[in-house]
Amino acid sequence: MTRMNTVLLGSVLRIFLITFMILIAACQVSLPDSVMPRPVDTTMHKLSVADPTQPVTSGNTPTAADIAAVAALNAEFDPGRDPVADLATAKVEAKRGGKQIILSIGSKRCSWCRVLDEFINGDAEIRSFRDAHFIWMKVNVSDENKNEVFLARFPKVKNYPHLFVLDADAKLLNSRFTADFEKGHSYDRRKFFAFLRQSVPSKN
């Protein structure tokens, strides 16, 4: 091996050793906390509570939960439901949406109650207007559950379906027997729509 080759080999070895030492030093440098992996957070978090003073569109409320809650209030005349709890829900939703509350008093066996449901559900304009301005809440009155304690605060009802219009604080504004809107075997669209329009909350 010539002298030149020996010198060249020594230089290569020195470069290799320097590089190796630099790599070892780099591996020993501590990473900042922002880079270090953190353990998974498994603690329980409380669900955010919607603020009833904020409208649904504010994003301050779980919209899907609101839609489900409102739909449940109007799903059916259920003797197992608690109207006190339902009204509390209706008040929150009414305040949040700037709406009035309409209590529909009746039962599953009430033929005109079914007619009213079909009448509203079969008319897209009336249904949309109702949903835009009111929280519609069904209150069961049947042999299984007459809800007498709950209804004691309202005028006595003799026939069904009967509608009570309340403001967002559940203050009674109007009481109407739906026979006033009957036409043949259904309801008079003009009269019923006029009733809804007259019941829309005023804008302050």
C-alpha positions as CSV (number, residue, x, y, z in Angstrom):
1,M,0.0,0.0,0.0
2,T,1.5,3.3,-1.1
3,R,1.8,6.3,1.3
4,M,-0.9,8.2,-0.6
5,N,-3.4,5.3,-0.2
6,T,-2.6,5.2,3.5
7,V,-3.3,8.9,3.9
8,L,-6.5,8.6,1.9
9,L,-7.7,5.7,4.0
10,G,-7.0,7.6,7.2
11,S,-9.0,10.5,6.0
12,V,-12.0,8.4,5.2
13,L,-11.8,6.7,8.6
14,R,-11.7,10.1,10.4
15,I,-14.7,11.4,8.4
16,F,-16.6,8.2,9.2
17,L,-15.8,8.5,12.9
18,I,-16.8,12.2,13.0
19,T,-20.1,11.4,11.2
20,F,-20.8,8.5,13.6
21,M,-20.2,10.7,16.7
22,I,-22.5,13.4,15.3
23,L,-25.3,10.9,14.8
24,I,-24.9,9.6,18.3
25,A,-25.1,13.1,19.7
26,A,-28.2,13.9,17.7
27,C,-30.0,10.8,19.1
28,Q,-29.4,12.0,22.6
29,V,-31.0,15.4,22.1
30,S,-34.3,15.6,24.0
31,L,-37.4,16.5,22.0
32,P,-39.6,19.4,23.0
33,D,-42.8,18.7,24.9
34,S,-44.8,19.7,21.8
35,V,-43.2,16.9,19.8
36,M,-43.2,14.2,22.4
37,P,-46.1,11.7,22.1
38,R,-48.7,12.1,24.8
39,P,-50.9,9.4,26.3
40,V,-54.5,9.1,25.1
41,D,-57.0,11.1,27.3
42,T,-59.5,8.6,28.6
43,T,-61.2,10.8,31.1
44,M,-65.0,11.4,30.9
45,H,-66.1,14.7,29.5
46,K,-69.4,16.4,30.4
47,L,-71.7,17.0,27.4
48,S,-72.1,20.7,26.6
49,V,-75.4,22.1,27.7
50,A,-77.3,24.2,25.2
51,D,-78.0,27.8,26.2
52,P,-81.8,28.3,25.9
53,T,-81.2,32.0,25.3
54,Q,-79.5,31.2,22.0
55,P,-81.2,30.3,18.7
56,V,-80.7,26.9,17.2
57,T,-78.8,28.4,14.3
58,S,-76.2,29.9,16.7
59,G,-74.4,26.6,16.9
60,N,-74.7,26.7,20.7
61,T,-76.9,23.7,20.8
62,P,-76.7,20.1,19.5
63,T,-79.1,20.6,16.5
64,A,-79.8,16.9,16.0
65,A,-80.8,16.5,19.6
66,D,-83.1,19.5,19.3
67,I,-84.8,18.1,16.2
68,A,-85.3,14.7,17.9
69,A,-86.7,16.3,21.0
70,V,-89.2,18.5,19.1
71,A,-90.3,15.5,16.9
72,A,-90.9,13.4,20.0
73,L,-93.3,16.0,21.5
74,N,-95.5,15.7,18.4
75,A,-95.0,12.0,17.7
76,E,-98.1,10.5,19.2
77,F,-100.6,10.7,22.0
78,D,-98.7,8.5,24.4
79,P,-100.2,7.9,27.9
80,G,-96.7,7.0,29.2
81,R,-95.2,10.5,28.5
82,D,-94.8,13.1,31.2
83,P,-96.4,16.3,30.0
84,V,-94.7,18.3,32.7
85,A,-91.3,17.3,31.4
86,D,-92.5,17.7,27.8
87,L,-93.6,21.2,28.5
88,A,-90.2,22.0,30.0
89,T,-88.6,20.9,26.8
90,A,-91.1,22.8,24.7
91,K,-90.3,26.0,26.6
92,V,-86.6,25.7,26.1
93,E,-87.1,25.0,22.3
94,A,-89.7,27.8,22.0
95,K,-87.4,30.4,23.7
96,R,-84.4,29.3,21.6
97,G,-86.4,29.4,18.3
98,G,-88.5,32.5,19.1
99,K,-91.7,30.4,18.8
100,Q,-95.0,29.8,20.6
101,I,-96.2,26.5,22.0
102,I,-99.3,24.7,20.9
103,L,-100.7,22.0,23.1
104,S,-102.8,19.5,21.1
105,I,-105.1,17.6,23.6
106,G,-106.4,14.3,22.5
107,S,-105.8,10.5,22.3
108,K,-105.0,7.7,19.9
109,R,-108.7,6.7,19.8
110,C,-109.8,10.2,18.9
111,S,-110.8,10.0,15.2
112,W,-110.7,13.8,14.7
113,C,-107.2,13.8,16.2
114,R,-106.1,11.5,13.5
115,V,-107.9,13.6,10.9
116,L,-106.0,16.7,12.2
117,D,-102.7,14.9,11.9
118,E,-103.4,13.8,8.4
119,F,-104.6,17.3,7.5
120,I,-101.4,19.0,8.7
121,N,-99.0,16.4,7.4
122,G,-100.7,16.3,4.0
123,D,-100.3,20.1,3.5
124,A,-96.6,21.0,3.1
125,E,-97.3,24.7,3.4
126,I,-99.2,24.5,6.6
127,R,-96.8,21.9,8.1
128,S,-93.8,24.2,7.2
129,F,-95.5,27.2,8.7
130,R,-96.4,25.4,11.9
131,D,-92.8,24.1,12.3
132,A,-91.3,27.5,11.6
133,H,-93.4,29.3,14.3
134,F,-94.6,26.7,16.8
135,I,-93.5,23.9,19.1
136,W,-96.4,21.4,18.7
137,M,-96.8,19.2,21.8
138,K,-99.3,16.4,22.1
139,V,-100.9,15.8,25.5
140,N,-102.7,12.5,26.0
141,V,-106.2,12.3,27.6
142,S,-107.5,8.7,27.8
143,D,-108.7,6.1,30.3
144,E,-105.0,5.0,30.7
145,N,-103.9,8.5,31.6
146,K,-106.1,11.6,31.8
147,N,-103.3,13.9,32.9
148,E,-105.8,15.7,35.1
149,V,-103.1,17.3,37.3
150,F,-101.3,18.8,34.3
151,L,-104.5,20.0,32.6
152,A,-105.9,21.5,35.8
153,R,-104.1,24.8,35.0
154,F,-105.9,25.2,31.7
155,P,-109.6,25.8,30.9
156,K,-111.7,22.7,31.0
157,V,-111.8,20.7,27.8
158,K,-114.9,18.8,26.8
159,N,-114.1,17.6,23.3
160,Y,-111.0,16.7,21.3
161,P,-108.7,17.6,19.7
162,H,-108.4,20.9,21.6
163,L,-105.6,23.4,21.1
164,F,-104.0,25.6,23.7
165,V,-101.7,28.3,22.4
166,L,-99.0,29.3,24.9
167,D,-96.1,31.7,24.8
168,A,-92.5,30.5,25.4
169,D,-93.1,30.8,29.2
170,A,-96.1,28.6,29.0
171,K,-98.6,31.4,29.6
172,L,-102.0,30.7,28.0
173,L,-102.7,33.0,25.0
174,N,-105.6,31.2,23.3
175,S,-107.9,28.2,23.6
176,R,-109.6,26.7,20.6
177,F,-111.8,23.7,19.9
178,T,-110.9,22.4,16.5
179,A,-114.6,21.9,15.6
180,D,-114.4,25.6,14.7
181,F,-112.2,24.6,11.7
182,E,-114.1,21.5,10.6
183,K,-115.2,21.2,7.0
184,G,-116.9,18.0,5.9
185,H,-114.7,15.1,7.0
186,S,-111.6,17.3,7.4
187,Y,-110.6,20.9,8.2
188,D,-111.1,24.2,6.4
189,R,-107.7,25.2,5.2
190,R,-108.3,28.9,5.2
191,K,-109.7,29.0,8.7
192,F,-107.0,26.8,10.1
193,F,-104.2,28.7,8.4
194,A,-105.7,32.0,9.7
195,F,-105.7,30.6,13.2
196,L,-102.0,29.8,12.9
197,R,-101.1,33.2,11.5
198,Q,-103.0,34.9,14.3
199,S,-101.0,32.9,16.8
200,V,-97.6,33.7,15.5
201,P,-95.5,35.4,18.2
202,S,-95.1,39.1,17.6
203,K,-91.7,40.6,16.9
204,N,-90.6,43.1,19.5
